[in-house]
Amino acid sequence: MSAATRPRMRAGFPIGPWVPGVVLPIGVGLAGILTSLLVLQDALIAVGVAFSVFTAVRVRTPAPWLLVALLVVGQLLRDPAGLDASLAGVVLALHLLVVLVLLARAVPVRSRLQLAALGPAALTTGLVQVVAQVLVALVLAAQGVLQVLPTASTIGGALLVLIAGLLVLTRRAERDE
């Protein structure tokens, strides 16, 4: 590579806003703690919170998947008669936790993560959330306990898809120039 081609390559790959890679494991821990508080009951709350902190530290081990399993089992242990709008929050929280775990496993802790790189993951998560929240709304409507949260979550998912789409389109436009 000659010195004459270096400036053109640099212009072709602009550096956008970024966050440290350590933000992802911290996000995994926070998502795990919040989901544990939402889903688990009694003594399992302390287990879930402690396991969430452990998961944030050991994100590349099977610990995150054990945390997801603990949260699913915790949801199954709840009284099905108490099915309410918190189900939509649980669905959203578990999807967010899984996406953060997958990203945290792929991005080194000491690296920098460009925010534009999160566009495809946000787009996929938003698409999954729109479908999942509509299904949650149908389940809650069938139970007769439909409240505002599924509708708000569906609108939020649609907005997330729109924002992620704009990020992807902006990135493609920059790449094509």
Secondary structure by P-SEA (a helix, b strand, c coil): ccccaaaaaaaacccccccccaaaaaaaaaaaaaaaaaccccaaaaaaaaaaaaaaaccccaaaaaaaaaaaaaaaaccccccccaaaaaaaaaaaaaaaaaaaaaccccbbbbcccaaaaaaaaaaaaaaaaaaaaaaaaaaccccaaaaaaaaaaaaaaaaaaaaaaaaaaaaac
